[in-house]
Amino acid sequence: MKKINRRDFMKTAGSLALIGVAQSNSAFTSPRQVSEQRKRRVVVFFEPSFPTEDGMSIEKQTLQQAMEGWDVLFMSVDELKTQLKMSEPDVIVNPYGSAFPKEAFNSLSTYLKAGGNWVNLGGVPFSVPVVRKNGGWRKEVRQTAYHKK
């Protein structure tokens, strides 16, 4: 009997879950299916040197290709803080697993409390706050305070 690699199983199960959510959620409707409606607006949080936690490093080009045909806007931490509300996205994608930008938490939380959609690629959403320090990024201790709010 062949042993199943737990990590491979979790990646596959996670991918299948995301596909299931995407197919059932109108925010993820294929652009071909919404030809008469506006394109779905997706905001992807993206900072080139931002650390990943409990996920995998995904190149910007890979994310662009995966969302081809949708109205995709890549936003930095500063843009999330100042422009998120104006962009009115259907969904926000965090490709950094459990890591999230602590300084943009209030904007993200306001968006989600107003009924916004969130896709977290790996890990537990809002469990590892990341702060700017000396021109770089520093992960804080894993915690539950943010994802329980």
Salt bridges, closest charged atoms under 4 A:
GLU53 OE1 - LYS139 NZ 2.55
GLU53 OE2 - ARG142 NH2 3.23
ASP54 OD2 - ARG142 NH2 2.57
ASP71 OD2 - ARG41 NE 3.41
ASP78 OD1 - LYS81 NZ 3.86
ASP78 OD1 - ARG132 NH2 2.80
ASP90 OD1 - ARG38 NH2 2.93
GLU103 OE1 - LYS81 NZ 2.90
GLU103 OE2 - ARG132 NE 2.94
GLU140 OE1 - LYS102 NZ 3.19
